[in-house]
Structures are given as C-alpha cells and as structure tokens.
Amino acid sequence: MPLELSKVSNRELARRNILVHPPEPPMEALFKDPDNSLFVGRTKILNIPFYWSFADIANPHIAVVGISGSGKSYFIKTLLTRASFVWNSNALIIDWAGEYKDWVRQAGGRVIALGKGSYLNILDLGGMKPYDRIKQIMRTLAILTDIEQYPEQKRLTEQAIEQCYVNNKYRMDTTEQRDELGRALTPPTLKDVVKLLEEKSSLGTYEFPAELENAIYRLREFVKPGEDFFAQRSTVSLDELTSSGLVALDLSGLPDERFRALGALAVLQFVKEKMRAMGWAKEKGLRLIIVLDEAWKIAKEDNSDAVMIVREGRKYNFGIIIASQNPTDISEAIFSNVGTTFIMKVKFEKYLDYLQGSLNFSNFMREEISRFGVGQCAVNMAFSTAAPYPSTFLVDKIEGEEPARELFLELEGVLTQEQKEAIDVARSVPFHKEDLKKRLLEFGLSEDRIEEVVRLFEQHNRHLDVVSFIIMLERFGIARPNITTFLKELGIEDTTIINIFTKADKRKAGVSDAEITQVSLEG
C-alpha cells in the first residue's frame, strides 16, 4: 500500500501522545512464565496478556473491591482454580454467606458447615502454647465484645481460661502436651470456663460480684444449648482445613455476625500458627490461599489476625484474598500491605476517594473505574523495587475458566425523557449471575427462591425489566431499603430508583400511567 501524506494539526498530534508510553507496565512486567504465574486477562490499552505472579511484588496478598455484580466472586474462583492447576495450591474459603459452597462441591472440594452439625472448640491449641492461645482468645473477645472497657472482667475471664487448662493438666509454656502415659491431653471448652466462673460466684466471697456476673454473662451467649458451636469438642480437623485441596468453611448457618466472626477469627489464628510452624518453603507458588469475602467484622480491625497474616505471609508461601463491596470495610493496614489490589467497578465518590488516597492512582484511572462494566478492573501492584512505569493499569476483562453468565436489568421504562436523550446514560445494568445469587442469599432468600429469580432472567434471554424484578423481590419479602441499597450498588441513580418504585406501585395497583395522569389532572 503506498504511503499517503495528510495534514494534521499540532493540537491533534498532542492528543495522540505518540512519544508517551500508555499507563501500563511493559510486557516483561506483565507477561510472566505461564508455568509459575496465573493468567488474569489482557490489558485494555496494549492488549498484553497479564499473568499474575508475586515474584516481583511486595507479597502474595490480594485485595479485591467492587460493587455487587462487578465480578469479584467470579475472579476469585478463577484465581483459585488456576492456582490449583499451576501451583497445586490448597485453598480455604471462609464463606460468610454460604455463597461458595455449591461451586466448591462442583469443583470436587469439601464443605464444612459450622452451625449445621460441625463444631470448633476455640480452646483447641492447634500446636500453640496455652499462654499464646489465651492471648488470641482474649484478642478475639476484644474485637467481638466490649470486654476491653472492663479490666476486671477481662482479668477474671483470662484467669478462668488459664485455670481450665491447668485443671486438664496442660503445661502453660510448651507445645508438648501429653500425660504421664504419653497420651494426648483433652482441651477444655468455653463451657468449662463458664462453669468455673459460676462456681466462683456461688461461693459468694468475691469482692466484686457484679463484675464476676457480667464476665459470666458475656461468655454465656456462646455456650447456650443450640448455640454452643464453639464450646464443644471439635469435629473439624485443623490440618484438614489447610491441606485438603479446596475447602469452604460455611459460616452461613451461624446465628449472627458475631458468631461468624468468632469462627473466622479462630480459624485464622490456627492457620497463622500453622504457617509459622511450617516455616519457610522453597517451592514455587503458594501452599495455601485463604479467602475472606465481605468479612468486614474482621477485615476492618487493625488487631485482627487477617492483618497479621497479610504482614507475615510472604515468607511462608501463604496468601490471603480479602474482598469487599465497600473499600472502607477493609483496614488501611491491609491496603498498605497487600501486594496487589484488583479494583472492579466502584461507583460511590467516597469509596473512590478512599481508594485513590490509599493507592495514589491518577484521575484518569478514577474515571475509568467509575465506568467499568462487569469483569473489567484496574490492577494496582506494589512492586518490590522502584519501577519507572505505572503501578496501576487496566485489564479489559477477567478471562475465567468458564464463560461468565451475565444478567441484565433493563431500565428503559423508568428513565426520564432527559435521561433517554443523554448519550452516557445506561439503558441496562449488567451483573454476574453468581453475584446476584450471593446478594439474594445475604437478603435471606432461600436457595429455591433464588433459583426462581434466576430462572425468570433465563426465560427472558437473561434480560429482565427492572420493575418486574423489584415486584418479585418484594413478593419474596425483601424490604425496600435492602432493594434500594442493591440498586445503588449497581450504580443506578436516585431519581431512577424513585421512578422504579413508583412504576412498581402502579403496576401492583393495576393502574396505568395514563390513568394516574388523568386522576392528577382531575384533582
């Protein structure tokens, strides 16, 4: 083809930025050895294959943030699947809402359901010294209760736990715990601790009886019949949690957030100690990947064991993935220590402010993040050495092990005339099917109801008008405040949400728009 000359203005040349490298690291920083890295997708600007590896970054830990439906869960499942193939990694998912259990079973993994027949004694040592375990238990109580405000109650509780270990013939400063015949000792439980405190109270000789009663009251909620999930002999093997391939610890059967947080913290503490006991490993990849998804109760606290694992995990070949819709639910100590942050679609300005302040990316990146579709993301990598290229770049789409099934809410019928005429207003909102299932689980819908919602989408070629969707959710008992939160998370504007509920009310009343208008005019 012959060359053609054309006139181009200086302004147009400046816009093209011919001599400026796009905001992406070079290929050698992104295209790693496929035998020792995990494929994620292709960069948006130069279409470079991006293989994630922690070889040249600060540590193997990952934070994932993004609104509901942006593709977080799909990305996590993809990463775990590939880590299993490439590195033979074990994975432990601390499954807050029971979202991962079906996928884990389909993938040949194991599901352990606390609150549904499985128990975990939080006084198990897991290879620790009793003194160290007591410190961990007290730190957990400090996160979950107000015990730090009452020094005497804290002292009484700590003293009672120690005495229970002593009563069961444990030596407090060693990990070797055997009786005189060489048999393993039986650990006490929280029930033993409560019983000891109650016996102390019954004597009537303690000088601060109110403090003692309150210490007993605080622990009783965890030992009530039917709610003693952490106060019975363990049916869960801690070794099996960390060395059995893919495992989901399902916490959805526990009564509330405090019980779930207690289970998650106990497991993280055991994992952390196992990590330290195993020591440094030379083999490639990661021995274990731990997933915490929407675990705000323990991801937000700076003294949580999640933060401690983030600070230490690299040298032991352990990695942790912490995911949330709300970036402010993740401790700044985690953001400042993770090696990689994957940012899916984030809509709210305050969340963008938090992320931009924490990760120091450009306004160009901020605008791109706010416009992301499902599966698109920005990646921020904390390189272990100073690099003369951007640490934040764009990935066009997470390329998973199986096609991501997107569902769409159609907004055409609820947009104002002004919105319809605007070019940049979305006519439909996409999200992943698995993310919708997760959100509906959080709202308390049964699995049968959730499948009914998904079937309705499938019957309409995966596109459903938003008013029909809202009416169905309300028929299933989901409150409007929850529906409103969900719609906002999808990026739907307040004025549009008002129109959605107005249309839903009209349709349920069997009144047409024309009739409403006529009534208004006659009034």
C-alpha positions as CSV (number, residue, x, y, z in Angstrom):
1,M,0.0,0.0,0.0
2,P,1.5,3.4,-1.0
3,L,2.2,5.9,1.7
4,E,-0.2,8.9,1.8
5,L,0.6,12.3,3.3
6,S,-2.0,14.2,5.2
7,K,-2.1,17.4,7.2
8,V,-2.5,17.0,11.0
9,S,-2.8,19.9,13.3
10,N,-0.5,20.4,16.3
11,R,-3.4,20.0,18.6
12,E,-4.4,16.6,17.1
13,L,-0.7,15.4,17.4
14,A,-0.6,16.5,21.0
15,R,-3.8,14.5,21.6
16,R,-2.3,11.3,20.2
17,N,0.7,11.4,22.6
18,I,2.9,9.5,20.1
19,L,6.0,9.6,22.3
20,V,4.3,8.8,25.6
21,H,4.0,5.2,26.8
22,P,0.4,4.4,27.8
23,P,-0.3,4.0,31.5
24,E,0.7,0.3,31.6
25,P,3.8,-1.5,32.8
26,P,5.9,-3.0,30.0
27,M,5.4,-6.6,28.7
28,E,8.2,-8.0,30.8
29,A,6.5,-6.9,34.0
30,L,3.1,-8.4,33.0
31,F,3.8,-11.4,30.8
32,K,5.4,-13.9,33.3
33,D,6.3,-17.5,33.0
34,P,3.0,-19.4,32.4
35,D,4.3,-22.3,34.4
36,N,4.7,-20.1,37.5
37,S,2.0,-17.5,37.3
38,L,-1.7,-17.1,36.9
39,F,-3.4,-15.7,33.7
40,V,-5.9,-13.0,34.5
41,G,-6.7,-11.3,31.2
42,R,-5.4,-8.8,28.7
43,T,-4.5,-5.2,29.4
44,K,-7.0,-2.7,28.0
45,I,-4.7,-0.4,26.1
46,L,-1.9,-2.6,24.6
47,N,-3.7,-5.9,24.8
48,I,-0.8,-7.5,26.7
49,P,-1.5,-10.9,28.4
50,F,-1.4,-10.3,32.2
51,Y,-0.1,-13.2,34.2
52,W,-0.2,-12.5,38.0
53,S,2.8,-13.5,40.0
54,F,4.1,-12.3,43.4
55,A,7.8,-12.8,42.4
56,D,8.4,-9.1,41.9
57,I,5.9,-7.5,44.2
58,A,5.8,-6.9,47.9
59,N,3.8,-10.0,48.9
60,P,1.3,-12.5,47.5
61,H,-1.7,-11.0,49.3
62,I,-4.6,-9.5,47.3
63,A,-7.5,-7.1,48.0
64,V,-10.5,-7.1,45.7
65,V,-13.1,-4.3,45.7
66,G,-16.1,-3.5,43.6
67,I,-19.9,-3.1,43.7
68,S,-22.3,-6.0,43.8
69,G,-22.4,-7.7,40.4
70,S,-19.0,-6.4,39.2
71,G,-17.4,-9.8,39.1
72,K,-15.5,-10.2,42.3
73,S,-16.6,-13.7,43.1
74,Y,-16.0,-14.9,39.5
75,F,-12.5,-13.5,39.6
76,I,-11.7,-15.2,43.0
77,K,-13.0,-18.6,41.7
78,T,-10.9,-18.2,38.5
79,L,-7.8,-17.4,40.6
80,L,-8.2,-20.3,42.9
81,T,-8.8,-22.7,40.0
82,R,-5.7,-21.7,38.2
83,A,-3.6,-21.7,41.4
84,S,-4.6,-25.3,41.9
85,F,-3.5,-26.2,38.4
86,V,-0.3,-24.2,38.3
87,W,1.0,-24.4,41.9
88,N,-1.1,-27.3,43.4
89,S,-2.2,-24.7,46.0
90,N,-4.6,-25.5,48.8
91,A,-7.5,-23.0,49.2
92,L,-9.5,-22.3,52.4
93,I,-12.6,-20.1,51.7
94,I,-14.1,-18.6,54.9
95,D,-17.6,-18.4,53.4
96,W,-19.6,-15.8,55.3
97,A,-22.9,-16.2,53.4
98,G,-22.6,-19.7,52.1
99,E,-22.0,-18.3,48.6
100,Y,-19.2,-20.6,47.5
101,K,-20.4,-24.0,48.8
102,D,-22.1,-25.1,45.6
103,W,-19.1,-24.1,43.5
104,V,-16.7,-25.9,45.9
105,R,-18.7,-29.1,45.7
106,Q,-18.9,-28.9,41.9
107,A,-15.1,-28.4,41.8
108,G,-14.6,-31.6,43.9
109,G,-13.8,-29.7,47.1
110,R,-15.1,-30.1,50.6
111,V,-17.6,-28.0,52.5
112,I,-17.6,-27.8,56.3
113,A,-20.7,-26.2,57.7
114,L,-20.4,-24.7,61.2
115,G,-23.8,-24.5,62.9
116,K,-25.1,-27.4,60.8
117,G,-23.5,-30.3,62.6
118,S,-19.9,-29.3,62.7
119,Y,-18.2,-27.8,65.8
120,L,-14.9,-26.0,66.5
121,N,-13.6,-25.7,70.1
122,I,-11.9,-22.3,70.3
123,L,-9.8,-23.6,73.2
124,D,-8.1,-26.1,70.9
125,L,-4.4,-25.2,70.8
126,G,-3.6,-26.1,67.2
127,G,0.0,-26.6,68.1
128,M,0.3,-23.4,70.2
129,K,1.3,-22.9,73.8
130,P,-1.6,-22.4,76.1
131,Y,-0.4,-18.9,77.1
132,D,-0.3,-17.9,73.4
133,R,-3.7,-19.3,72.7
134,I,-5.2,-17.4,75.7
135,K,-3.8,-14.1,74.3
136,Q,-5.5,-14.9,71.0
137,I,-8.8,-15.7,72.6
138,M,-8.8,-12.5,74.6
139,R,-7.9,-10.5,71.5
140,T,-10.9,-12.1,69.8
141,L,-13.2,-11.2,72.6
142,A,-11.9,-7.6,72.4
143,I,-12.9,-7.5,68.7
144,L,-16.3,-9.0,69.3
145,T,-17.4,-7.6,72.7
146,D,-16.8,-4.7,74.9
147,I,-14.5,-6.5,77.3
148,E,-11.6,-4.1,76.9
149,Q,-13.7,-1.5,78.7
150,Y,-13.9,-3.6,81.8
151,P,-10.3,-4.6,83.0
152,E,-11.5,-6.6,86.0
153,Q,-13.9,-8.7,83.9
154,K,-11.1,-9.2,81.3
155,R,-8.8,-10.4,84.1
156,L,-11.4,-12.8,85.5
157,T,-12.0,-14.3,82.1
158,E,-8.3,-14.7,81.3
159,Q,-7.6,-16.2,84.7
160,A,-10.5,-18.7,84.3
161,I,-9.3,-19.9,80.9
162,E,-5.8,-20.4,82.2
163,Q,-7.2,-22.4,85.2
164,C,-9.2,-24.6,82.9
165,Y,-6.0,-25.6,81.0
166,V,-4.2,-26.2,84.3
167,N,-7.2,-28.4,85.5
168,N,-6.8,-30.5,82.4
169,K,-3.1,-31.0,83.2
170,Y,-1.7,-28.7,80.5
171,R,1.7,-27.1,80.9
172,M,1.3,-23.4,80.0
173,D,4.6,-22.6,78.3
174,T,5.2,-25.6,76.0
175,T,3.6,-27.0,72.8
176,E,4.3,-30.6,74.0
177,Q,1.1,-31.7,75.8
178,R,1.0,-35.4,77.0
179,D,0.0,-37.1,80.2
180,E,2.3,-39.4,82.1
181,L,1.4,-42.3,79.8
182,G,2.2,-40.3,76.7
183,R,-1.5,-39.8,75.7
184,A,-2.7,-36.5,74.2
185,L,-4.5,-34.3,76.7
186,T,-8.1,-33.3,76.2
187,P,-8.5,-29.5,75.8
188,P,-11.1,-27.7,77.9
189,T,-14.1,-25.8,76.4
190,L,-15.8,-22.5,77.0
191,K,-18.4,-24.5,79.0
192,D,-15.7,-25.4,81.4
193,V,-14.7,-21.7,81.7
194,V,-18.3,-20.6,82.4
195,K,-18.7,-23.4,85.0
196,L,-15.5,-22.4,86.8
197,L,-16.7,-18.7,87.0
198,E,-20.2,-19.8,88.2
199,E,-18.6,-21.9,90.9
200,K,-16.6,-18.9,92.0
201,S,-19.7,-16.8,92.0
202,S,-21.7,-19.4,94.1
203,L,-19.1,-19.1,96.9
204,G,-20.2,-15.5,97.5
205,T,-16.8,-14.5,98.6
206,Y,-15.6,-12.4,95.6
207,E,-15.4,-8.8,96.4
208,F,-16.8,-7.5,93.1
209,P,-19.8,-9.8,92.4
210,A,-21.2,-7.6,89.7
211,E,-18.0,-7.8,87.7
212,L,-18.0,-11.5,88.0
213,E,-21.6,-11.9,86.9
214,N,-21.0,-9.7,83.9
215,A,-18.0,-11.8,82.9
216,I,-20.2,-14.9,83.1
217,Y,-23.0,-13.2,81.2
218,R,-20.6,-12.2,78.3
219,L,-19.5,-15.8,77.8
220,R,-22.9,-17.5,78.3
221,E,-24.1,-16.4,74.8
222,F,-21.5,-18.7,73.3
223,V,-22.4,-21.8,75.4
224,K,-26.2,-21.8,75.2
225,P,-27.7,-25.1,74.1
226,G,-28.2,-25.0,70.4
227,E,-25.7,-22.1,70.1
228,D,-22.6,-23.8,71.5
229,F,-20.9,-24.2,68.2
230,F,-17.5,-23.2,69.7
231,A,-17.9,-24.7,73.1
232,Q,-18.0,-28.4,72.3
233,R,-15.3,-30.9,71.3
234,S,-14.1,-30.1,67.8
235,T,-15.4,-32.2,64.9
236,V,-13.2,-30.2,62.5
237,S,-9.6,-31.1,61.9
238,L,-7.5,-28.0,61.6
239,D,-4.9,-29.9,59.5
240,E,-7.7,-30.8,57.0
241,L,-8.7,-27.2,56.7
242,T,-5.3,-26.2,55.3
243,S,-4.1,-29.3,53.4
244,S,-7.2,-30.9,51.7
245,G,-7.2,-29.0,48.4
246,L,-10.3,-26.8,48.1
247,V,-12.2,-26.3,51.3
248,A,-15.1,-24.0,52.1
249,L,-15.8,-23.2,55.8
250,D,-19.5,-22.4,55.5
251,L,-20.5,-19.9,58.3
252,S,-24.0,-19.1,57.0
253,G,-25.6,-21.5,59.5
254,L,-24.4,-19.5,62.5
255,P,-26.9,-17.1,64.2
256,D,-25.3,-13.7,63.5
257,E,-22.3,-11.7,62.6
258,R,-20.6,-12.2,66.0
259,F,-20.7,-16.0,65.8
260,R,-19.4,-15.9,62.2
261,A,-16.6,-13.5,63.2
262,L,-15.7,-15.8,66.1
263,G,-15.4,-18.8,63.8
264,A,-13.4,-16.9,61.2
265,L,-11.0,-15.4,63.7
266,A,-10.4,-18.8,65.4
267,V,-9.6,-20.4,62.1
268,L,-7.3,-17.6,61.0
269,Q,-5.5,-17.8,64.3
270,F,-4.9,-21.6,63.9
271,V,-3.8,-21.0,60.3
272,K,-1.4,-18.3,61.3
273,E,0.2,-20.6,63.9
274,K,0.4,-23.5,61.4
275,M,2.0,-21.1,58.9
276,R,4.7,-20.1,61.4
277,A,5.3,-23.7,62.5
278,M,5.8,-24.9,58.9
279,G,8.4,-22.2,58.3
280,W,9.8,-21.0,55.0
281,A,9.2,-23.0,51.8
282,K,11.4,-23.0,48.7
283,E,8.8,-24.5,46.3
284,K,7.2,-22.2,43.8
285,G,3.7,-20.8,44.2
286,L,1.6,-20.7,47.3
287,R,1.0,-23.5,49.7
288,L,-2.4,-22.1,50.9
289,I,-4.7,-19.3,49.7
290,I,-7.2,-18.0,52.3
291,V,-10.3,-16.2,51.1
292,L,-12.2,-13.6,53.2
293,D,-15.2,-12.2,51.2
294,E,-17.3,-9.5,52.8
295,A,-15.9,-10.3,56.2
296,W,-16.0,-6.7,57.3
297,K,-16.1,-7.5,61.0
298,I,-12.6,-8.9,61.0
299,A,-11.1,-7.2,57.9
300,K,-11.7,-3.7,59.4
301,E,-9.9,-4.2,62.8
302,D,-6.2,-3.4,62.8
303,N,-5.6,-6.0,65.5
304,S,-7.3,-8.8,63.5
305,D,-5.4,-11.9,62.5
306,A,-6.2,-11.1,58.9
307,V,-3.9,-8.1,59.2
308,M,-1.2,-10.2,60.9
309,I,-1.3,-12.8,58.1
310,V,-1.0,-10.0,55.5
311,R,2.1,-8.7,57.2
312,E,3.8,-12.1,57.5
313,G,2.5,-14.5,54.8
314,R,5.1,-14.0,52.1
315,K,7.9,-15.7,53.8
316,Y,5.8,-18.8,54.5
317,N,4.2,-19.1,51.0
318,F,0.7,-18.3,52.4
319,G,-1.6,-15.8,50.6
320,I,-4.8,-14.2,51.6
321,I,-7.5,-12.7,49.4
322,I,-9.8,-10.1,51.0
323,A,-12.8,-8.9,49.1
324,S,-15.5,-6.3,49.8
325,Q,-18.1,-4.1,48.1
326,N,-17.1,-1.3,50.4
327,P,-13.4,-0.5,50.4
328,T,-13.7,1.3,53.8
329,D,-14.6,-2.0,55.4
330,I,-11.0,-3.1,54.7
331,S,-8.4,-1.8,57.2
332,E,-5.9,0.7,55.9
333,A,-3.3,-1.6,57.3
334,I,-4.3,-4.2,54.8
335,F,-4.4,-1.8,51.8
336,S,-1.0,-0.6,52.8
337,N,0.5,-4.1,53.0
338,V,-1.2,-6.2,50.2
339,G,0.9,-6.7,47.1
340,T,-1.9,-6.4,44.6
341,T,-5.3,-4.7,44.6
342,F,-7.9,-5.6,42.0
343,I,-10.5,-2.7,41.6
344,M,-13.7,-3.7,39.8
345,K,-16.4,-1.1,39.3
346,V,-16.7,1.4,42.1
347,K,-19.5,4.0,41.9
348,F,-19.6,6.0,45.1
349,E,-17.4,9.0,45.3
350,K,-16.4,8.4,48.9
351,Y,-15.1,4.9,48.0
352,L,-13.2,6.3,45.1
353,D,-11.7,9.0,47.3
354,Y,-10.6,6.3,49.8
355,L,-9.1,4.1,47.1
356,Q,-7.3,6.9,45.3
357,G,-5.9,8.2,48.6
358,S,-4.7,4.8,49.6
359,L,-3.3,3.7,46.2
360,N,-2.4,7.0,44.7
361,F,-3.7,6.4,41.2
362,S,-4.4,9.1,38.6
363,N,-7.7,10.9,37.9
364,F,-7.7,9.1,34.5
365,M,-7.8,5.7,36.4
366,R,-10.5,7.0,38.7
367,E,-12.8,7.9,35.8
368,E,-12.2,4.6,34.1
369,I,-13.1,2.7,37.3
370,S,-16.4,4.5,37.7
371,R,-17.3,3.5,34.1
372,F,-16.3,-0.2,34.3
373,G,-18.6,-2.9,33.0
374,V,-18.8,-6.4,34.5
375,G,-15.4,-8.1,34.8
376,Q,-13.3,-5.1,33.9
377,C,-10.8,-4.0,36.5
378,A,-7.8,-1.8,37.4
379,V,-4.8,-3.5,39.0
380,N,-2.5,-1.9,41.5
381,M,0.8,-3.7,42.1
382,A,3.2,-2.8,44.9
383,F,6.5,-3.7,43.1
384,S,9.3,-4.7,45.4
385,T,11.7,-2.3,43.8
386,A,11.2,1.2,42.4
387,A,9.9,0.9,38.8
388,P,9.9,3.6,36.1
389,Y,6.4,2.8,35.0
390,P,2.9,3.0,36.4
391,S,1.9,0.6,39.2
392,T,-1.8,0.9,38.3
393,F,-3.1,-0.3,34.9
394,L,-6.4,-1.5,33.3
395,V,-7.5,-5.1,32.4
396,D,-10.1,-5.2,29.7
397,K,-11.9,-8.3,31.1
398,I,-11.3,-11.1,33.6
399,E,-10.9,-14.2,31.4
400,G,-12.2,-17.0,33.5
401,E,-12.2,-20.8,33.3
402,E,-15.8,-20.8,32.0
403,P,-17.9,-18.1,30.3
404,A,-19.2,-15.6,32.9
405,R,-23.0,-15.6,32.7
406,E,-24.2,-12.0,32.7
407,L,-27.7,-10.9,33.6
408,F,-29.2,-7.6,32.7
409,L,-31.7,-5.3,34.3
410,E,-33.5,-3.2,31.7
411,L,-34.0,0.5,32.7
412,E,-35.7,1.9,29.5
413,G,-39.1,2.1,31.0
414,V,-38.1,4.0,34.1
415,L,-35.7,6.6,32.6
416,T,-36.9,10.3,32.3
417,Q,-37.1,11.9,28.9
418,E,-33.9,13.8,29.7
419,Q,-32.1,10.6,30.6
420,K,-33.3,8.9,27.4
421,E,-31.8,11.7,25.3
422,A,-28.5,11.6,27.1
423,I,-25.8,9.6,25.4
424,D,-23.9,8.4,28.5
425,V,-26.9,7.1,30.5
426,A,-27.1,3.2,30.6
427,R,-30.2,1.6,29.3
428,S,-29.4,-1.7,31.1
429,V,-27.3,-2.7,34.0
430,P,-25.2,-5.9,33.7
431,F,-24.0,-8.2,36.6
432,H,-22.9,-11.7,37.1
433,K,-25.4,-14.4,37.9
434,E,-23.3,-15.7,40.8
435,D,-23.1,-12.2,42.3
436,L,-26.9,-11.8,42.2
437,K,-27.2,-15.2,44.0
438,K,-24.8,-14.0,46.6
439,R,-26.7,-10.8,47.3
440,L,-30.0,-12.6,47.5
441,L,-28.5,-15.0,50.0
442,E,-27.5,-12.0,52.1
443,F,-31.1,-10.8,52.0
444,G,-32.2,-14.1,53.5
445,L,-33.8,-15.7,50.4
446,S,-33.9,-19.5,50.3
447,E,-32.0,-21.3,47.5
448,D,-35.3,-22.3,45.9
449,R,-36.4,-18.6,45.7
450,I,-33.0,-17.6,44.3
451,E,-33.2,-20.2,41.6
452,E,-36.7,-18.9,40.8
453,V,-35.3,-15.4,40.3
454,V,-32.5,-16.7,38.1
455,R,-35.0,-18.7,36.0
456,L,-37.0,-15.6,35.3
457,F,-34.0,-14.0,33.8
458,E,-33.2,-17.1,31.8
459,Q,-36.7,-17.2,30.4
460,H,-36.3,-13.7,29.1
461,N,-32.9,-14.3,27.4
462,R,-31.1,-13.0,30.6
463,H,-32.8,-9.6,30.2
464,L,-35.5,-8.5,32.7
465,D,-37.2,-5.2,33.2
466,V,-36.3,-3.7,36.5
467,V,-39.9,-3.2,37.6
468,S,-40.7,-6.9,37.3
469,F,-37.5,-7.7,39.2
470,I,-38.4,-5.4,42.1
471,I,-42.0,-6.7,42.3
472,M,-40.7,-10.2,42.5
473,L,-38.2,-9.4,45.3
474,E,-40.9,-7.6,47.3
475,R,-43.2,-10.6,46.8
476,F,-40.4,-12.8,48.3
477,G,-40.3,-10.5,51.4
478,I,-37.2,-8.4,50.7
479,A,-37.6,-4.9,52.2
480,R,-37.3,-1.8,50.1
481,P,-34.3,-0.4,52.0
482,N,-32.4,-3.5,51.0
483,I,-33.6,-3.3,47.4
484,T,-32.6,0.4,47.3
485,T,-29.1,-0.4,48.6
486,F,-28.7,-3.1,45.9
487,L,-29.8,-0.8,43.1
488,K,-27.4,1.9,44.3
489,E,-24.6,-0.6,44.4
490,L,-25.3,-1.4,40.7
491,G,-24.8,2.3,40.0
492,I,-28.4,3.3,39.4
493,E,-29.1,6.9,40.2
494,D,-31.5,8.0,43.0
495,T,-34.0,9.6,40.6
496,T,-34.2,6.4,38.6
497,I,-34.7,4.4,41.7
498,I,-37.6,6.6,42.7
499,N,-39.1,6.1,39.3
500,I,-38.6,2.3,39.6
501,F,-40.6,2.1,42.8
502,T,-43.3,4.4,41.5
503,K,-43.8,2.2,38.4
504,A,-43.8,-0.9,40.7
505,D,-46.5,0.6,42.9
506,K,-48.6,1.5,39.8
507,R,-48.3,-2.0,38.3
508,K,-49.2,-3.7,41.6
509,A,-52.2,-1.5,41.9
510,G,-53.2,-2.2,38.3
511,V,-53.3,1.4,37.4
512,S,-51.8,2.6,34.1
513,D,-49.7,5.7,33.6
514,A,-52.5,7.3,31.7
515,E,-55.0,6.8,34.5
516,I,-52.6,8.2,37.0
517,T,-52.1,11.3,34.8
518,Q,-55.9,11.7,34.4
519,V,-56.5,11.4,38.2
520,S,-53.8,14.1,38.8
521,L,-55.4,16.4,36.2
522,E,-58.9,16.0,37.6
523,G,-57.6,16.6,41.1
